[in-house]
Amino acid sequence: MMLIDAYGSSEAVGMGQSVSAAGGQGETARFTLGERARVIGEDGTDVTPGSGERGRVAVKGYVPRGYYKDEEKTAETFLEIDGDRFVLPGDWATVEEDGTLTLLGRGSVCINTGGEKVFPEEVEEILKTHATVDDAVVVGVPDDRFGESITAVVQAHAGETTDEDQLIDHVKATLAHYKAPKRIVPIDTIGRAPNAKVDYKRLRAYAVDQLGLD
């Protein structure tokens, strides 16, 4: 058996792919960069492989004209780079020394806590490796000191309960401590759509309500 994980979006095709075979092990969010794709840093130049710099994934080729009746979003997403028209749907990534891409997540859900940018997907993947966790979504809630505080909405496996301190320590054992949730909010079900996507706005509102925040 061979599994091909194609990386793209509604606006962009051919951003990357990951291939794994029976007996092998695929790495989460690691892709070979597509032939027409590149990762553009905040300074507008290509991210240097192995630098650890973050950038937006861009791809050229069969690119849509833009978003219907939304000129502002079109201008932000569809850019001309080195004479070619690229689409940058909002995915952030780093480029490893071997040229492979490590996907970080969508910039629209990135959490800014105390000046540090934290991508929810990175924290979610660690939480879901805990034996008691069936699913998890990480959101930023209002915080007077840090601007946003990382909070995890967690769905436990059937018959299990979530232990806040245990889950926070579990994340700290793998990631930098500032990326660990400050609070854990239990939920019966994350409520993913059939395509496995989650409604971050709804779950953020749920967390804010459960924690008694404004």
Secondary structure by P-SEA (a helix, b strand, c coil): cbbbbbbbccccccccccccccccccccccccccccbbbbccccccccccccbbbbbbbbccccccccccaaaaaacccccccbbbbbcbbbbbbccccbbbbccccccccccccbbbbaaaaaaaaaaccccccbbbbbcccccccbbbbbbccccccccccaaaaaaaaaacccccccccbbbbbccccccccccccaaaaaaaaaaaaccc
